[in-house]
Amino acid sequence: MSEAMPAPASTAPSQGGCPIDHSALRQQKTARTIEPLDAPLERDAAGVWHVRGYDQARSILRSSATKQAGFKAELIERVSTRMREPILYQEGKPHHDQRRQTARFFTPKAVSENYRQLMVDFAERLLQVAKRERQIDLSLLGMKLAVRVAGEVIGLTNSRIPGMDRRLNAFFANDATTFGWSPRLLINAVRSQSRVLAFFYLDVKPAIEARRKNPGEDVISHLLGLGYNDAEILTECITYGAAGMVTTREFISIATWHLLEQPALRERYMGGDEDERQDLLQEILRLEPVVGNLYRRTTAAIEVEAGADTHTIPEGSLVNLHLYAINADETVVGESPLLICPQRELHNERAGAAVMAFGDGHHRCPGAYIALQETDIFLQRLLKLDLQVVQKPSVTWNDLIAGYEVRNFILTLR
């Protein structure tokens, strides 16, 4: 499932007008390799196209001639069923229709009005427990928060027994990213199936039963209204679980790590208004994208410009979009791309503060506002405490989401 990460890459310090002193800091903690910043588009010997430039990535992600090739998409294609595909894997009109219909759960207004108080109450409850115990395992605490919030949005609020966060953790720890018949893969498949069944019977099934009797304003109720069956709803819950729970947990951990390590950055964050705080969080996410690589498969030949050249990517090609490099494209982010700068001026009006950390195009992360708001609400309260890092976190790589995992992040309250 995961592999150990190398030591974090460092970069030469540069002030460049940034209000934060970078003179003695190493910034990027999670990148597996040091990405070349001068190769916006190239093809390797195996025929895989590698994208590291912002404009090239945007062109590909917005193309109608590509489809998902990450998050087990091609493995699932090989296991053909008559079920509807989860929204994560849909393309074309079915995908656009679903995104349009579910958008009401994810707009900034809906997120603030429907989930803000839940986030506040649950964050404060978690930290009350932490104050009593005087110790925090941040990855576990972040997962509890992310599961509670995403569970409300999805409709997973009727579990038969507590522990949905642990059940989801166990499922996403499975490393079945290939398909075959070796003994190891068969054992992994059986283990994965048992975890899926536990999640279904303990969490998903009771939520479905409750919403058949009394529909709510959540994703499961919406899917039931479209005639989805139990298995189809289960697959949606799993994909939303990966997107809305596992990744937000990592965002909370990496943002906390940077803010605790850099007192000036922490002070700036705590003193800012909501927009300023969320911009700073997006700058951290730009540097440390939770999903490090996005994969697409071309369904027709597409042309992509890189400098003075126009490249034709043939139909059926695998495209690997390197988000660490894309988010460090100096034509967009300016100088010192591997440092955190709260007042970074972007040189492309189409780019947001997180650049490509939430993706782009029709598969852009729909839960971006949820992740930002809940992380901000939690960190405002966490960072008011007198914290000490007892154990420096470990960083590994999860091949399922093509992203990092921050673990064993132990804090104590002084």
Secondary structure, DSSP 8 states (H G I E B T S, - for coil): -EEE-----------TT-SS--TT-----S-SS---SS-SEEE-TTS-EEE--HHHHHHHHT-TTEEE-STTHHHHHHS--SS---TTT--HHHHHHHHHHHGGGTSHHHHHHHHHHHHHHHHHHHHHHHHHHTEEEHHHHHHHHHHHHHHHHHT----SSS-HHHHHHHHHT----S----HHHHHHHHHHHHHHHHHIIIIIHHHHHHHHHS--SSHHHHHHHTT--HHHHHHHHHHHHIIIIIHHHHHHHHHHHHHHH-HHHHHHHHHS-HHHHHHHHHHHHHHS-SB-EEEEEESS-EEEEETTEEEEE-TT-EEEEEHHHHTT-HHHH-S-TTS--TT---S-TT--TTTTTT--GGGS-TTHHHHHHHHHHHHHHHTTS-EEEEE--EEEEETTTTEEEEE--EEEE-
